Amino acid sequence: MSEHEPLRPLSPSQREMLEEATSAYQAALTPGAAKYLLGRGIGREEAATHRLGVVGEHPFPGHERFRGMLAIPYLDRNGMPLTIRFRCLEDHDHRAHFHGKYNSIKDDPPRIFGVDSIHEAGDTLDITEGELDRIILRKIGLYAVALPGASIFQGRHRRMLAGFNRLRVWGDPDDAGAEFTAKVCRALRSAKGMRLTAGDVTDTYMQGGAQVLLDLIREDDQ
């Protein structure tokens, strides 16, 4: 599929399978995963709202290699899953175990995480580099989406975001984050990078709370 082609709608059977998988994984959220999320500033309410879960002992077809991973569903504006990404919770060499830290379903087209914010926001939208960072920005009251990495940013994503008068881009303070911010800002004239120095959005939130992030916005407005 070309990056400029619109996504094909999911079939009823695909939607049903994704809903069943999301519900099953949400019900299987483990204490260990909940502790991990809490360490990233994501409490029970945020986990429930975003339908986060864990792939249990009985993964759905095609998800077998994600067993034990955090399940992060990409929800539509009505809270129904469009796809699921998976985050390994083990502190090990992911490549040695033949997976990445974050993993997508095979042949799944790149999507924007948090599309409900596109429909609900006014003229300003925040863009993060990771799904969990987006959850933090929503937690503090900002409308936000996530685009996990510069490599997935495509023409269809640009069209979805082009109507906003202001786009704040929260790239991580590293080379990959700089590439991400530069790519989004080149593609969208209304986009501007936010200056993070203490780590990513979540790191910044965990160190200083919501006020630090809101202060960065206030400083950028001046």
SVG drawing of the C-alpha trace seen along z (x, -y; Angstrom):
<svg xmlns="http://www.w3.org/2000/svg" viewBox="-19 -36 40 56">
<polyline fill="none" stroke="black" stroke-width="0.4" points="0.0,0.0 1.3,-3.4 1.8,-5.9 -0.5,-8.3 -3.5,-5.8 -6.3,-6.0 -6.5,-3.1 -8.9,-0.3 -11.7,0.0 -11.5,3.0 -13.9,5.9 -16.6,6.8 -14.7,10.0 -11.5,8.0 -13.2,5.5 -14.8,8.4 -11.5,10.2 -9.8,7.0 -12.6,6.2 -12.4,9.7 -8.7,9.6 -8.7,6.1 -11.3,7.1 -9.5,10.3 -6.1,8.6 -7.7,5.8 -9.1,8.3 -5.7,10.0 -3.8,6.9 -1.3,8.2 -0.2,6.5 3.3,6.4 2.0,4.5 -0.1,2.2 3.1,1.4 5.0,0.7 2.3,-1.7 2.1,-3.4 5.9,-4.0 5.2,-5.8 2.5,-8.0 -0.4,-5.9 -2.9,-4.9 -6.0,-2.7 -8.2,-5.3 -5.9,-6.0 -5.3,-2.3 -9.0,-1.7 -9.8,-4.6 -7.1,-3.5 -8.1,0.2 -4.5,1.2 -4.0,4.9 -1.6,7.9 -1.4,10.7 -2.1,13.7 -1.5,17.4 -4.0,17.7 -3.1,15.1 -5.4,14.5 -4.2,15.9 -1.2,14.0 -0.4,12.7 1.5,15.7 4.9,14.1 3.5,11.2 2.6,13.4 3.2,11.5 3.6,8.1 1.6,5.0 -1.2,4.6 -1.8,1.0 -4.9,0.8 -5.3,-2.0 -8.9,-3.1 -11.2,-4.9 -13.2,-7.9 -15.8,-5.5 -13.3,-3.5 -13.2,-0.5 -9.8,1.0 -8.4,0.5 -5.1,2.4 -3.0,3.3 0.7,2.7 2.7,4.6 5.3,3.4 7.7,6.0 7.9,5.5 11.0,7.6 14.4,5.9 16.4,7.9 18.0,7.7 14.9,7.6 16.7,8.5 18.2,11.6 14.7,12.7 13.6,11.9 11.4,9.0 11.6,5.3 10.8,3.2 7.6,2.2 6.0,4.6 3.2,4.3 1.0,6.9 2.5,8.2 1.6,6.2 -0.4,3.7 -0.3,0.2 1.1,-2.6 -1.7,-4.4 -2.0,-7.5 -2.6,-6.7 -5.3,-8.7 -7.4,-9.7 -10.3,-10.8 -8.3,-13.9 -8.3,-14.9 -12.1,-15.0 -12.3,-16.7 -9.5,-19.3 -10.0,-22.9 -7.3,-24.5 -4.3,-23.1 -3.0,-19.5 0.0,-18.0 2.0,-15.2 4.2,-12.8 6.7,-10.2 5.2,-7.4 1.8,-6.1 2.4,-6.3 3.6,-9.9 0.3,-10.7 -1.6,-9.2 0.3,-11.5 -0.6,-14.6 -4.3,-13.5 -4.1,-13.0 -3.1,-16.6 -5.9,-17.9 -4.2,-18.3 -5.6,-16.9 -2.8,-14.8 -1.9,-12.0 1.2,-9.8 3.2,-8.9 5.7,-6.2 8.8,-7.4 9.8,-9.4 9.7,-6.3 6.0,-5.8 5.0,-9.4 3.2,-9.2 1.2,-11.4 -2.1,-10.2 -1.0,-11.3 -0.1,-14.8 -3.5,-15.1 -5.2,-14.1 -3.2,-16.8 -3.1,-19.6 -6.2,-21.4 -4.8,-22.5 -3.5,-26.0 -1.0,-24.9 0.8,-21.6 3.2,-21.1 5.7,-18.3 7.1,-16.6 10.0,-14.6 12.4,-12.8 15.6,-14.7 17.8,-12.4 18.8,-11.9 15.7,-9.9 13.5,-12.5 15.2,-15.3 14.6,-13.4 11.0,-12.8 10.4,-16.5 12.2,-17.7 10.2,-15.4 6.8,-16.4 7.8,-20.1 8.9,-19.9 5.6,-18.3 3.3,-20.5 3.8,-24.3 1.9,-24.8 4.1,-22.4 6.7,-23.5 9.0,-21.4 8.8,-21.6 12.1,-21.7 12.4,-18.8 15.7,-18.5 14.9,-16.2 13.9,-13.2 10.7,-12.4 7.3,-13.6 6.8,-10.9 10.2,-11.4 9.5,-15.1 6.0,-14.5 7.4,-12.0 10.1,-14.5 8.0,-17.6 4.3,-16.8 1.9,-18.4 3.1,-21.9 6.5,-21.4 4.9,-20.4 2.4,-23.2 5.2,-25.7 7.0,-24.6 3.9,-25.4 3.6,-28.8 7.2,-29.6 6.8,-28.6 3.8,-31.0 5.8,-34.0"/>
</svg>
